[in-house]
Amino acid sequence: MSGGESTQFRQLLTLAREMSFTEGARLVRQGDLSRGAFLIRAGRLDAHVALPGGGTLTVAQFAAGDMFGEMSLIERGVVSATVIAQSSVKAWFVNRDDFRAMLASRDAEALEMQRTITKTLAEKLRALNDRVAGHPAPEDRPSADPVPSADPLAGAPRSAEASFDWRAYLPILPFFEGFDEQETAELVAAGQVLELPRGAWVFAAGLPAQACFLVVRGAVEVFTRANGLDRRVAIAGPGELVGFMGVLRGALHAGNARVREACCLLEIPKAKFLEVYSGRSGATVSLHHAIHHSLMRSISRTNRQLTRLISHARLHAAGANAAELEAALHGQIWRADPPA
């Protein structure tokens, strides 16, 4: 996070503990469990990662106003790089459990701060995906059909019902874990049902993000396209939300989505989705948690792609590419899965 953006996190300081470090001190160590976030008041720090063949690589640098570890406020994980003070450093540290306790109060400022962190993570994910897309991968395949130049769902029939009892599926979908019956009903009431055949486009890169889509049944393939080649990002199955990144960022879709298996989608228009997301109800809190889990899954998928690209670059003696990708992977100072 840049120094300019750090002003949006001033509310975090009510939870923060002031800390000082001498030059050479280690703030976090690669492989340790993540505990929270650091906001730098003064000083310089470098983040290093140990490379498999020996040696280290500098993957990030931090200065006054920068924050690192914000992902650990949302989800438990593992520190992916060692951060060492390059001068005397003054910082604030925010413990994850304290942050979660503040959110449980549904305080308006706390919820707004959580939305700011979510937007920051969405921007970070977009940047990671751009980095991945800039490198060729063995799984790239020739594009089969043109990208729609307008909303592919314009004129598609919507309904409150489907050809099966779709509402019976909702309580078992991972997305609604943590929602009670009333909260689920509030979110569902904001949307409509779409049933689409295999091969149908859901959205396309470069088009306005007018809605997000919860997969109720079937599957949607999310992919990128560049230079006549397609690269799969994910297969989203029942209980996964797609298209939410553009809605949260108020931006165009960065990727494409097409039906992989005939599916039933709950389409939630942008305005109604943001109305629930920006509120203070129980559904708001549960939606925040669901969005965070979706973001973490997406970041984990991108990190797996980065790992594959790093391995491919090493096999082909592309040292510069491997180092760049290593920096993108470990410069997050967080990863979802503990080391094997």
N, C-alpha and C positions, 0 to 999 in steps of 0.2 A: 504494500500500500504506500502511496506517495505521501510526502509531507503535507501537501495541500488537502488531501482527502482526510488526513488524521483529525482535522478540526471537527469532522462529523462525529467523532467518537469521544467527545469531551465528557459525555455522560458516564463513560466507562471509568473515569477517574474517581467517581464516588466509590467504586469497588476496589480501586487499585492500591497496591502497596509500593511505596517508593523503595528503589533499590539502587545501589552503587556498585560498580565493578572496576577493578584496576586493569591496566593494560595486560593482555594475555589471559584474562579470566575467561572461563568457558560458561556461557549462559545456558546452553542446552547441548546435549550430546547425541549424535547420530545413533539411532536404535533405542533410545529411551522412550518411555511412554510420554505422550504430550500431556501437559498440565494446564496450559493457558496461553495467553498472548502477552507480548512485550511491546510497549510503546516507548520509543527512544526519546528522551529529553535532550541529551547531549552526548557527543562522542561518535566514534566510528566502529563498525563491526563488520567482519567478513564471515560468510558461511562457507564451510568446506565439506566435501564429501570424500570418503575413502573409496578409491577405485578398485575394482576386482583384481587388476593386475599389479597393484601396488601404487603408492603415491596418492596425492590428493588433488582435487580440482576445486577452485573457487567458483561457487554457483550463485552467489548473491552478495550484495553489499548493502549495509544499512547505515543511516545517519539520522540526525535530529529530525523528528517528525514522522519517521517511518514506523510501521508496525509489522511484526511478524508473529505467526502462530495463531492468527485469527480463526483459521479453520478449526482449530482445536476447541474454540468456544462453542462450536456447533456440534462437533462429533469427536468422540475419543479416537485417538490414533497414535501413531508412532512418529517420533522426530526423524526426519529424513536427512538432516545435515547438522554438523556441529557448528555452532555460532560462537565466535571468539572475539573479544574486545580488542580492537587495534589501537585504542587509546583509553584513557579513563572514561567511563560511561555512566551516565545517570539515566534511569529508566523507571517506568511504572510497569508493574506486573499485575495482570488480571487473571485470577484463578477461574477455571471453567465452572466449578461447582457454584461459586459465588454468582457468576453470571447467570447460570441456569435458575438459581433461586430468585434472582431479581425478575427474570422473565415470568416466573410462575405467578407473580403478583398482578400481571396484566397491566402494569403501569404504562400509561400512554408513551412516555419517553423511552421506556425500556423496549416496548414493541417497535417503536420507530428506529431505535438503534439496531434492533435485530434485522429490520428490513434493510438498513444501510449495509450491514455486514453481508446479508444475502445478496444484495446488488453488487457488492465488491467481489464476492465469490463468483457470481455470474460473469462479471467482467474478466476475472482471472481465468475462468473456464474457457471463455471465448478466445482469450489470448493464447491459451495452451492449444486449443483446437486449431487456431491459425498456424501455430508453430508446427504442429503435426502435419497439417495439410501441405506445408511447404517442402516436405521431404517425400520422395517416392517410396512406395512400400510394395512388397511382393504380392499383397492381396488386391492391389489396384486392378480394375477390370474395365474394358471398353464400355462406354455409355451406350445404352440400348435404345433410348428414346429421348426426344427433346424435352427440356425443362419447360413447364407451363409459363407463359408470359403474363398470365392473370390468375386470380384466385381459382384453383382447380375445383373448389367446392361451391362456387357460385351456382345457385340454382339447384344444388343437391337437396333432396327431401329431408327435412328434419321432423322429429316427432317426439312426443313425451313418452312414447312406448316403443317396443321393438317386437320382432317376430318370436321372441322367447321372453321368459320372465327374468329380464336383465337385473331388476332391482334385487333379486334374491342373491345375485353374485356379489353385491357390493360389500357386505360385512366380511367376506373372506378375502377381499383384495388387499394386498399389502399397503396400498395408498391410504386406506381408511383405518389402518391400525392406529388406535388412539382416539378415533372419532367416536362419540356416542351417537345414538340413533338420531337425536335432534340435530346435531352438528352435521351428520351425513345428509340429512334431509335438506338442511339450509344450503349446502353446496350443490346438491343435485338439482334443487329448484332453480339454480342459476343457469343450468345448461339444458341442452336438448340432445336427443339420440340421433346418431348417424350410423347406418349400416352400409358398408362399402365392400365391393368385390375385390378379389386379388388383382393387384396391378394398379388400382386407383391411386391417384396422387392426393395427398392430404395437404401439403403445403410445399412451397419451393423457395430456395434461397433467393434473397433479393426482393421478395414480396413482403408487404406489411404483415406483421404478426397481429392478426385480428382476433385470435382465439387460441386456447390451448386445448389439448385433447387427452382424455383419460381412456386408456384401452380397457374395455370391459371384457371383450372376448376376441380371440384372434391375435394378430401380430402386425406391427408396423415396423418397416425398415427405415432407419434414419441414416442418411449417407451424405457425403460431400462429393462435389464434382469439380474437376479442374483439368484443363487440357485434354478433354475428351475421355477422361478416366473417372470412374466412380470408386469411392472407397467407403465401405460400410463403417458407420460409427457405432451402431447398436441395433439389436432387434428388440423392440419394446413389446413385451407381452402383457397379459392381463394385470392390471393394477399399476401400470407405469404411465407417467404423464409425459407427453411430448409437446413441443412448441412453446413451453413456458418461458424459456430463456428470452426470446424476443419480446414476450409480453412484459416480463419483469424489467427488462432493460429499456422498454419503449423504443425498440429498434426493429429493423427488418429481420426476417428469418435468416440465420447464418447457414443453415443446412436444408436438406430436402427430406421429405418423408413420403413414403409410398407403402400401400398395403401389401404386406408379405403373405398373410393368410386372411381370407374373408373375415372382416372384423366388425365389431360393434364398438363405437366410440361415444363417449359422453363429451360433447363439444361445449366448452364454457367460454362465451364471448369475453373479450378483453375487459370491457367496462365492468361486467358483473363479477369477473374473477378478481379484479383489483378492488372492487367494492368490499368483497369479503376479506381479501388479503390485507386491506388497509384499515379494517375495523378493529373492534376490541372484544368481540364476542368469543365464546368458546370455539366456534368454528374457525375464527381467525387464528387462534393459538394452535389448534390442531392442523390447520392448513400450513402454517409456518413450519411446523415439525415435518409435515409430509414433503414440503418443498425442499427443506434441508436434506432429507434423506435422498430425494431425487437428485439434488445437486451433488451430493457425495458419491452416489452411484455413477453419475456422469463423469465426475472428476476421476474416479477410480478407473473407469473404462478408458478415458484418455491417457491416464498414466500407464495402463497396460499396453496401449498402442505405442507410447513413448518407449517403453521397455523393449518391445519387439523391434522398433526402429533402431534403437541403440545396438541391439544384438546384430541386426542386419548390417549396420554401419561398421561394426567391429570386424565382422566376417569378411567384409569387402575392403578392409583397410582404409576406411574413410574416417580417419582420426578426427578431423575438424568437425565433421557432422556429428560424430559420436559425442564429442565434448559439448557441442551446442545443445544437443538433446539431453545430455546428463544434467546440464545447468538448468534446463527447463523443468526436468523431473524433480530434482532435489532442491531447487531453489524455492519450492513451495514450503520447505521446512516442516512438512507434514505428509504422512501417507496413511491410508485407511487401515491397512493390514499390518499386524505385527510381523517381525521377521521370522522366517521359518527356523 
